[in-house]
């Protein structure tokens, strides 16, 4: 229920939100009636009400010797929420320090489909950080070229520099902001690896195309070491001697 989800913004559980919503619907409601409305066992309802009262979200009073509960008025609930936000903002620097001090596990994300992969490539370029790429560069350009703003042109427009290692005889779209070298042996055609800051992106342009994004400084650095090793071994080549990739509508693989 949408209203219940809104109430969870107070940092309370789904069950607490259901009980609070029941209290909001009545001028004064007993624990037994709350249990009937929510389907929560009465013993648990008492514990939840105790928690809500301690948080200042619910008040109590007695009528005919029965304890009844009611929520704060919506305006007061909003003010309470604002106060909690102000308290958090006041201590945000402390929480940021705690967060940065911990050991972060690598973040791994999977995106499927060519449209998603093109967006991934565009997001890399939008970071405006130097990038390195190797393996299946030609295929990546073929698959990604036909967009409103092709990634290569976007990179050139943003003046983002890149180092590219190509397979022998592999074609590419030649950009003024990219430096190229030719590998001494063929690289995988359908897998392109891009290193960008703390991010490693593995683009798979095979039958089931997908993109894997790994966000981790150490892993990105290890991939960069791998790239630099290949870069040193690769043959220097001027853009004039590269095989230029001229794309037509029929070239894209769908």
C-alpha positions as CSV (number, residue, x, y, z in Angstrom):
1,X,0.0,0.0,0.0
2,X,1.4,3.4,-1.1
3,X,0.5,5.2,2.2
4,X,2.4,2.6,4.2
5,X,5.5,3.0,2.1
6,X,5.4,6.8,2.7
7,X,5.3,6.2,6.5
8,X,8.3,4.0,6.3
9,X,10.3,7.1,5.4
10,X,10.4,7.7,9.2
11,X,12.8,4.9,9.4
12,X,10.3,2.4,10.7
13,X,9.5,-1.1,9.6
14,X,6.6,-2.1,7.4
15,X,4.7,-3.5,10.5
16,X,5.3,-0.3,12.4
17,X,4.0,1.7,9.5
18,X,0.8,-0.4,9.3
19,X,0.2,0.1,13.0
20,X,0.9,3.9,12.7
21,X,-1.5,4.1,9.8
22,X,-4.2,2.4,11.8
23,X,-3.7,4.9,14.6
24,X,-3.9,7.7,12.0
25,X,-7.3,6.4,10.8
26,X,-8.9,6.6,14.2
27,X,-9.3,9.2,16.9
28,X,-8.4,6.5,19.4
29,X,-7.9,2.8,18.7
30,X,-7.2,-0.1,21.0
31,X,-4.4,-2.6,20.5
32,X,-6.9,-5.4,19.8
33,X,-8.6,-3.4,17.1
34,X,-5.2,-2.6,15.5
35,X,-4.5,-6.4,15.5
36,X,-7.7,-7.0,13.7
37,X,-7.1,-4.3,11.1
38,X,-3.5,-5.2,10.4
39,X,-3.5,-8.9,10.9
40,X,-0.5,-8.6,13.2
41,X,-0.6,-10.7,16.4
42,X,-1.8,-8.6,19.4
43,X,1.3,-9.4,21.5
44,X,3.4,-8.0,18.6
45,X,1.1,-5.0,18.3
46,X,1.8,-4.0,21.9
47,X,5.6,-4.2,21.3
48,X,5.2,-2.1,18.1
49,X,3.0,0.5,19.9
50,X,5.6,0.8,22.6
51,X,8.3,1.5,20.0
52,X,6.1,4.1,18.2
53,X,5.3,5.8,21.5
54,X,9.0,6.0,22.4
55,X,9.8,7.5,19.0
56,X,7.1,10.2,19.5
57,X,5.0,9.1,16.6
58,X,2.1,7.8,18.7
59,X,0.4,9.1,21.9
60,X,-1.8,7.2,24.4
61,X,-4.8,7.9,26.6
62,X,-7.3,5.8,28.5
63,X,-11.1,5.7,27.9
64,X,-13.4,3.5,29.8
65,X,-10.4,1.8,31.3
66,X,-9.1,0.8,27.8
67,X,-5.7,2.2,26.6
68,X,-6.2,3.8,23.2
69,X,-3.6,5.0,20.7
70,X,-3.5,7.8,18.1
71,X,-0.9,9.2,15.9
72,X,0.5,12.7,15.8
73,X,-1.3,15.0,13.3
74,X,0.3,14.9,9.8
75,X,1.8,18.4,10.1
76,X,3.5,17.4,13.4
77,X,4.7,14.1,11.8
78,X,6.2,16.2,9.0
79,X,7.9,18.5,11.5
80,X,9.3,15.5,13.3
81,X,10.7,14.1,10.0
82,X,12.3,17.5,9.2
83,X,13.9,17.6,12.7
84,X,15.3,14.1,12.1
85,X,16.8,15.3,8.8
86,X,18.3,18.3,10.4
87,X,19.9,16.2,13.1
88,X,21.4,13.9,10.4
89,X,22.6,16.8,8.3
90,X,24.3,18.2,11.4
91,X,26.3,15.0,11.9
92,X,26.7,14.1,8.2
93,X,30.5,14.8,8.3
94,X,30.9,12.2,11.1
95,X,28.9,9.6,9.1
96,X,30.9,10.3,6.0
97,X,34.1,9.7,7.9
98,X,32.8,6.4,9.3
99,X,31.7,5.3,5.8
100,X,35.0,6.2,4.2
101,X,37.0,4.4,6.9
102,X,35.4,1.1,6.3
103,X,36.7,-1.5,3.8
104,X,34.4,-1.4,0.7
105,X,33.6,-4.6,-1.1
106,X,33.9,-4.3,-4.9
107,X,30.6,-3.2,-6.5
108,X,29.6,-5.4,-9.5
109,X,26.7,-4.6,-11.8
110,X,25.3,-6.4,-14.8
111,X,23.5,-4.7,-17.7
112,X,21.9,-6.6,-20.6
113,X,20.9,-5.5,-24.0
114,X,22.6,-3.3,-26.6
115,X,20.7,-0.2,-25.5
116,X,21.9,-0.5,-21.9
117,X,25.4,-1.1,-23.1
118,X,25.4,2.0,-25.1
119,X,24.2,4.0,-22.1
120,X,27.0,2.4,-20.1
121,X,29.6,3.6,-22.6
122,X,28.1,7.1,-22.7
123,X,28.2,7.2,-18.8
124,X,31.9,6.4,-18.9
125,X,32.6,9.2,-21.3
126,X,30.5,11.6,-19.2
127,X,32.9,11.1,-16.3
128,X,35.5,13.1,-18.3
129,X,38.3,10.8,-17.2
130,X,41.0,9.3,-19.4
131,X,40.1,5.8,-20.5
132,X,42.0,2.7,-21.7
133,X,40.4,0.1,-23.9
134,X,41.5,-3.2,-25.5
135,X,40.0,-6.2,-27.2
136,X,37.0,-6.0,-29.5
137,X,37.3,-2.3,-30.1
138,X,36.0,-2.5,-33.6
139,X,33.0,-4.5,-32.6
140,X,32.3,-2.0,-29.8
141,X,32.3,0.8,-32.3
142,X,30.1,-1.1,-34.7
143,X,27.5,-1.8,-32.1
144,X,27.5,1.6,-30.4
145,X,27.9,3.9,-33.3
146,X,24.3,4.4,-34.4
147,X,22.9,6.6,-31.6
148,X,21.8,10.2,-31.4
149,X,25.3,11.1,-30.2
150,X,27.8,8.4,-31.1
151,X,30.1,7.6,-28.2
152,X,33.2,8.4,-30.3
153,X,32.0,11.8,-31.2
154,X,30.9,12.5,-27.6
155,X,34.3,11.6,-26.4
156,X,35.9,14.0,-28.9
157,X,33.4,16.7,-28.1
158,X,34.2,16.4,-24.3
159,X,38.0,16.2,-25.2
160,X,38.4,13.0,-23.2
161,X,41.6,11.3,-23.9
162,X,42.0,7.6,-24.5
163,X,44.6,4.9,-25.1
164,X,43.4,2.1,-27.4
165,X,45.1,-1.3,-28.1
166,X,43.8,-2.8,-31.4
167,X,44.2,-6.3,-32.8
168,X,46.2,-6.6,-36.0
169,X,44.1,-5.5,-38.9
170,X,41.3,-4.3,-36.6
171,X,39.5,-1.2,-37.8
172,X,38.6,1.7,-35.7
173,X,37.0,5.2,-35.9
174,X,40.0,7.5,-35.6
175,X,39.7,10.3,-33.1
176,X,42.1,13.1,-32.5
177,X,42.0,12.6,-28.7
178,X,42.9,8.9,-28.8
179,X,46.3,7.2,-29.0
180,X,46.5,3.9,-30.7
181,X,48.8,0.8,-30.6
182,X,48.6,-2.5,-32.4
183,X,48.8,-5.7,-30.3
184,X,51.4,-8.3,-31.3
185,X,48.7,-11.0,-31.4
186,X,44.9,-11.1,-32.0
187,X,42.7,-10.0,-29.1
188,X,39.2,-11.3,-28.5
189,X,36.7,-9.8,-31.0
190,X,33.5,-9.7,-29.0
191,X,34.9,-8.7,-25.6
192,X,36.1,-5.1,-25.0
193,X,37.5,-4.1,-21.7
194,X,37.5,-0.4,-20.7
195,X,39.3,1.0,-17.7
196,X,38.1,4.4,-16.4
197,X,39.2,5.8,-13.1
198,X,38.0,3.3,-10.4
199,X,35.7,1.5,-12.9
200,X,36.4,-1.5,-15.1
201,X,33.8,-2.3,-17.8
202,X,33.7,-5.6,-19.6
203,X,31.5,-5.3,-22.8
204,X,30.4,-8.6,-24.3
205,X,29.0,-8.0,-27.8
206,X,28.3,-11.7,-28.4
207,X,25.0,-13.4,-29.0
208,X,23.8,-12.5,-25.5
209,X,25.3,-9.0,-25.2
210,X,25.9,-7.6,-21.7
211,X,28.1,-5.2,-19.8
212,X,29.7,-6.0,-16.4
213,X,30.8,-2.9,-14.4
214,X,33.2,-3.4,-11.6
215,X,33.7,-0.4,-9.3
216,X,36.8,-0.9,-7.1
217,X,40.0,1.1,-7.0
218,X,42.3,-1.9,-6.5
219,X,40.7,-4.0,-9.2
220,X,40.8,-1.1,-11.6
221,X,44.5,-0.5,-10.8
222,X,45.2,-4.3,-11.5
223,X,43.5,-4.1,-14.8
224,X,45.5,-0.9,-15.6
225,X,48.7,-2.8,-14.8
226,X,47.6,-5.5,-17.3
227,X,46.8,-2.8,-19.9
228,X,50.1,-1.1,-19.4
229,X,51.9,-4.4,-19.9
230,X,50.1,-4.9,-23.2
231,X,50.6,-1.3,-24.2
232,X,54.4,-1.6,-23.8
233,X,54.5,-4.7,-25.9
234,X,52.2,-3.3,-28.6
235,X,53.4,-1.6,-31.7
236,X,53.3,2.2,-32.0
237,X,51.3,3.3,-35.0
238,X,50.3,6.7,-36.4
239,X,46.6,7.4,-37.1
240,X,47.5,7.8,-40.8
241,X,48.4,4.1,-40.9
242,X,45.3,2.8,-39.1
243,X,42.5,1.0,-40.9
244,X,39.6,3.5,-40.6
245,X,36.2,2.1,-39.8
246,X,33.6,3.6,-42.2
247,X,30.2,2.6,-40.9
248,X,26.9,2.3,-42.8
249,X,23.4,1.5,-41.5
250,X,23.8,-2.1,-42.6
251,X,26.9,-2.7,-40.5
252,X,25.3,-2.8,-37.1
253,X,24.5,-6.2,-35.7
254,X,21.1,-6.5,-34.1
